[in-house]
């Protein structure tokens, strides 16, 4: 959407995911169907869409390396054993305690690393002067972590000025404003 690529946005309810899971690659969402082929993994999907839309560097390999560095840091957080276990926890009290531990541990470590990474480029966006899919990844992680999940303080990203700057640049992008208005 942000890169001008047409697509059909099909939302799956939380309740329907277990029923659909056996039919999906890796038994999970998100998925993208391209010419009848169903592909999975959010980072791979984001990279693919980024290449099509010009938001993933294809000629500047150092810039591509920087984007992948952002992707990898975020992916490591979401795929650490503690985070994965929290996504399966059904007991709300245990879940809140798990998230509190995540907030004090891997989330803070990841945010600090992302902050340092973005700061070193000394640019308005995550990896440079222009919008890339790395900025969309930072936006999404900040949005997710500040959404008010029990156990994760909604202010957890406040100390990270560079991440906040990137978040606000993406949040105020006309296409993001349009998307958010249509999906409230």
Buried (B, 14 or more C-beta within 10 A) or exposed (E): BBBEEEEEEEEEEEEEEEEBEEEBEEEEBEBBEEEEEEEBBBBEBBBBBBBBBBBBBEEEEEBBEBBBBBBEBBBBBBEBEBBEEBEEBEEEEEBBBBBBBBBEBBBBBBBEBBBEBBBEBEBBBBBBEEBBBBBBBBBBBBBEBBEEBEBBBEEBBEEBEBBBBBBEBBBEBEEBEEEEEEEE
